[in-house]
Structures are given as structure tokens and as C-alpha cells.
Amino acid sequence: MKLVVLGGAGSQALYGIRDLINHGSIFDEVIISSRNLEKNKKIVESLNSPIVKAAEVDVSDEEALYELIKDCDVVANCTGPYHVLAYKIIETTIKAGKHYIDFCDDIEAFHKIFESDLPKKAEEKNLSMIMGLGASPGFLSVLACSAEQRYFDSLNEAIFYFACDEKEPGGPAVLGHMLECVHNAPYIKNGEKLNEPSFREEWDFDFGEPYGVRKVTRIGHPEVFTFPKYSPGIQNISVRFSLEPVSAYEGFKDLSLAGLTSNYPLDINGNPVSPRDFALAVLLAQKASKPAMTEEELKEFLKGVTACAATELHGKKDGKSASYIGRVAGNMAPLTAIPLIIGAEMLAKGEITKKGIMVAEEAIENADKFVKETVKRIREDGFGFTINEELTVREVY
């Protein structure tokens, strides 16, 4: 079995590839591809595994991409931004007749692809293609599916939370994506789809140790699109976030309230300048001014908790009011990449039975098993990870 990982040299994708090597995967050939072949070769050398090889491809070159993936079994797309690249990559993957998975967390990409004819084309070719199997959406929303199956007869509300350290691995695409997410924050309230920028409303939420109670605000994230495909009758959904340290959260709040997340160009001395491009340039300059962590410093950093997340559900069980909170704490990078690799293995084994393009919540039928396998492998890879669940059931008067 052969796996092609687009963007495989990226900081998050590599956590998944290392996990795959650690666990004796079904794949006997794994291709790390990006536009920089020399970088890929150095990574392959450092991984020191006979199954991992390097390739060079510009994913915007459809012919070159087709040639790369035409002989593989599964394509794992770890490139970004997804709202720019995902459509053509999925279209080419369908043309090549290959199964597909990504950890897309760009809500615009979901709308663009699901409103097209690509899902129908994938189904006609008997392909299984999963969008959004990372940390969130992905693990966190599958955890919500697992809790719903175990504890509820019906759901009325789902709220997804996450908070991560600003030093978590990630490049310019991550910061650009953050600015987009705080500019457009859709949510569903009483069955109505609404949208407003972040920081117009804030709440206190207890993430548990080590972050504790933090201010959170709505953020634009795909669970508002993906989770209703699993639970179509749900009336309320939102995604809320914070950042560590608190000053990082306040910094994004200042940018948002100042209008610096907008793409609408301003005339600056006769030159059109996007406020978001300006904000991104400032953030990247600030990041560049700080010394980058060495590999050893990064390993030490990841020994601690660098991200917390939670899913909160409200609904009914046996005629009673039921509330659930599942909290997790660990590192965002492995929690993003390892679910994707597990999903790729499931595709290769034929364990994903549904056909067409699916969100993670639809694709993973045994949600509880998937959650347990992800937690097990994160821990076996040497990362700290905790998961705690609370259920409250009350009589309805």
C-alpha cells in the first residue's frame, strides 16, 4: 500500500509520518512531497525509515500532481490554505481514482467543495474522501459523536472549545488562517445561521489544568458546517477559542476590534493595502524577531501541555436534561496529524464504508473506538495527553 502526503515536509504532517513509522502501518511506501525536494530528502534521511521517500511537486500543477498520485492508494493532503488549494487537489485526486483525506479547518473550503459537483463525482467513482480529520474538526468533533452515542437520545446544542500556546509549531499559513477565522465567525443559534466577527461576545470557560478559566470568543471554524451533517436537527452550534498566553488572545482581540482582519483594501499613499496583509506582516515580523526554538527546545516544550480543548453538549436522555463536557489537554500538532494518519490507514484497509466526499463526523462510524485509538497512539508516541469527561443528568420540570 502506498500513501502520498502532500505538504509532507510541513511541521504538523511530520508528526503523523513519525507516528506511522512507529506503529508498523499498513503502508509499505510513504511519499513525502512538497515543492522543495532537497528539504524533503533531508527529512527522509532524518526519519531513517526504508518506507519513506521524497518527491517534488507543486500541487497547483495538475498534471504533475496527477503523475505523482496515479500509482498510490491514498492521498493525504496537508497543504494550505485549503480554501485556495483543496478544490483542485480533490478534483485531481478524483480524476486519478484515489481515496483522500485531509485535516482541513477552513470553513470556506467546505462550502466551496460540498456545493460543487465533486461529491457526486467521488461517489460515482466509488471513492471515500474525508475532509477535516485533524484536531478540530476531527478528534474533537468525533469525541462529540462518541458522547452523543453514549449519553444522549437527542442533542440541542454543541459548543467546541480550544486554546493553544502561541509557540505551537506553525508558519505564515497558520497566522493568516487565524486572521481569517477571527474575521468571520459563523454560528447557529436557535436553528438560524448567523455570522459576526470574533470578540463581539466573550464567555468564561474552564479548560481544566493547566489553563484553567479563560476568556473565550467565537471563531470561524468548520464544525458549524460539519457537525450538522452528523446531527441535522441540532439547533445551536458554536466554536470558541482562547490563546496562551493571555496577552496573545488580547493581541488578536485588538487587531479584530481595530478592523485589521479585513481584506477590503485601503488606499495608503496611492497603494491599495489590505489591513489583513498589514496585520499578518506585523505578526510575522514579531515572530521573526524572536529566536526560533532549537529541536531540543521544541522537544522540551512539547513535554508539557501546549493546547487544551473541549466539547460541550446539551440535550435529552430518557426524558431528562443531559449535559456533557469532555476536556482534553496535550499538544496540538500530534492531535492534528495522528487522527489524519489513522484515517488514512482506515481508508487503505477498506474500513471507511461510505462513498463520496464526507466530513469526519460522517466517515467515522465507530466514534468511541477512534477516540481511544487516537489517545493510545498519541501517548505511545511519547506525548502527554489527558481526557476527562463529565456528565450531568437532571429531571425536567
C-alpha positions, -999 to 999 in steps of 0.1 A, spaced: 0 0 0 13 35 -9 5 68 8 13 102 -8 15 130 18 11 164 1 28 190 22 45 161 40 75 183 49 53 206 70 57 208 107 23 192 115 24 165 88 57 151 101 41 142 135 17 119 116 45 104 95 66 96 126 35 80 142 30 59 110 66 47 112 63 40 150 33 17 146 41 -5 117 15 9 93 -3 -9 65 16 14 42 48 0 29 56 31 9 51 67 21 59 96 -2 67 130 14 61 156 -13 64 194 -14 80 220 -37 114 217 -21 130 183 -30 162 190 -11 143 197 21 123 166 16 154 144 11 169 158 43 137 150 62 137 114 48 173 110 58 165 121 94 135 98 96 157 68 87 129 46 75 131 24 44 94 30 36 97 68 34 107 85 2 109 121 -11 92 137 -41 89 172 -55 55 186 -67 38 219 -70 2 210 -61 -11 238 -83 4 219 -113 -25 195 -120 -5 173 -145 24 169 -121 1 162 -92 -17 135 -112 16 119 -122 26 118 -85 -5 102 -72 -16 80 -101 0 48 -86 -8 54 -49 -37 41 -28 -44 71 -5 -37 108 -8 -32 127 25 -35 165 18 -16 185 44 -12 217 23 -28 251 29 -46 273 26 -73 249 19 -98 274 5 -72 281 -22 -58 246 -29 -82 219 -18 -107 221 -47 -81 214 -74 -63 188 -53 -96 169 -47 -106 172 -83 -73 158 -95 -75 130 -69 -109 120 -82 -95 120 -117 -68 96 -105 -93 75 -87 -77 76 -53 -90 77 -17 -83 110 0 -81 126 35 -71 160 49 -72 180 81 -89 210 66 -101 235 92 -111 262 67 -149 266 66 -148 283 32 -132 253 16 -160 230 29 -187 253 14 -168 255 -19 -164 218 -23 -197 205 -9 -216 230 -31 -198 217 -62 -203 185 -82 -172 169 -67 -190 149 -40 -212 133 -68 -181 126 -89 -163 109 -60 -194 87 -52 -197 77 -89 -160 66 -88 -167 46 -56 -141 67 -37 -141 75 0 -128 110 7 -127 126 41 -124 163 48 -114 177 82 -100 148 102 -74 166 123 -77 180 158 -108 202 153 -127 194 133 -117 158 136 -108 143 170 -128 169 190 -160 165 169 -156 127 168 -154 128 206 -187 147 205 -202 120 183 -190 93 207 -205 112 237 -238 117 218 -240 79 211 -232 70 247 -252 96 267 -280 112 246 -312 105 229 -313 139 212 -290 170 211 -299 206 212 -265 223 215 -228 216 208 -200 240 217 -164 233 207 -136 250 226 -98 251 220 -69 271 234 -33 267 223 1 282 231 12 308 205 46 289 203 29 257 189 45 248 156 31 266 126 41 290 99 27 320 80 -3 300 68 -14 293 104 -13 331 113 -31 340 81 -58 314 88 -62 328 124 -68 363 110 -95 349 86 -111 329 115 -115 359 137 -129 380 109 -157 356 100 -172 336 129 -204 318 118 -226 301 144 -261 286 147 -285 299 173 -320 286 177 -317 270 142 -307 302 125 -273 306 108 -256 338 119 -222 354 114 -202 381 131 -165 388 138 -149 374 169 -147 393 203 -181 409 200 -192 384 227 -170 367 253 -176 340 278 -156 324 307 -148 287 302 -129 263 325 -104 243 304 -92 224 334 -54 221 342 -32 238 333 -51 267 316 -80 269 340 -107 296 334 -101 317 303 -120 343 283 -132 327 250 -149 341 220 -165 327 189 -142 318 160 -149 309 124 -144 271 122 -159 243 102 -177 224 130 -206 248 123 -208 232 89 -196 196 96 -214 186 128 -249 192 115 -242 166 88 -240 141 117 -267 157 138 -290 175 114 -317 185 140 -293 204 163 -303 240 170 -272 256 184 -236 253 175 -206 275 180 -168 272 182 -149 293 208 -112 298 214 -85 314 235 -47 317 233 -18 312 257 -5 335 270 -35 358 277 -16 386 260 -17 367 227 -55 365 230 -57 402 238 -35 410 208 -58 392 184 -87 410 201 -71 444 195 -65 435 158 -101 424 153 -117 453 170 -94 477 151 -107 463 118 -73 449 109 -86 414 99 -105 428 69 -94 421 33 -110 453 20 -81 473 6 -72 508 20 -55 535 -1 -21 541 15 -2 568 -4 -18 557 -36 -12 520 -30 -41 495 -22 -32 477 11 -53 450 27 -55 456 65 -52 418 70 -20 417 49 -6 445 70 -15 427 103 0 395 90 32 412 80 35 427 115 28 394 132 54 376 111 79 403 118 73 400 155 77 362 153 109 366 132 124 389 159 122 361 185 148 334 184 134 301 170 134 271 193 161 245 186 150 209 181 159 201 217 140 232 230 110 221 209 111 186 224 112 201 259 84 225 251 62 196 238 67 176 270 42 200 287 6 209 278 6 233 249 -31 230 240 -64 224 257 -97 217 240 -132 206 250 -166 197 236 -198 206 255 -231 191 246 -267 197 258 -297 176 251 -321 149 265 -317 114 278 -347 93 289 -368 125 291 -342 142 313 -320 171 306 -284 160 300 -252 180 298 -217 167 289 -182 182 289 -152 163 275 -119 181 282 -86 172 266 -51 185 272 -18 179 253 -2 191 221 -20 205 191 4 192 164 2 154 172 -35 158 179 -39 173 144 -17 148 125 -23 115 142 -61 113 135 -53 120 98 -29 91 97 -53 67 115 -80 78 90 -56 72 60 -49 37 73 -87 31 77 -91 41 41 -64 17 29 -79 -11 49 -114 -5 35 -127 3 69 -144 35 57 -175 21 40 -193 52 29 -185 67 -5 -182 102 -18 -168 133 0 -176 132 37 -168 152 68 -151 133 96 -183 130 117 -200 111 89 -170 90 79 -160 76 114 -188 52 123 -173 38 155 -165 71 171 -156 57 206 -131 32 191 -115 60 170 -111 83 201 -95 55 221 -71 46 193 -60 82 188 -54 87 226 -34 55 227 -12 63 198 -5 99 210 7 85 243 27 57 227 45 84 206 57 99 238 33 129 242 14 137 273 -24 136 268 -53 136 292 -90 133 286 -117 139 313 -155 136 309 -183 150 330 -220 141 326 -249 158 344 -285 145 341 -314 164 356 -351 160 358 -370 184 335 -398 202 354 
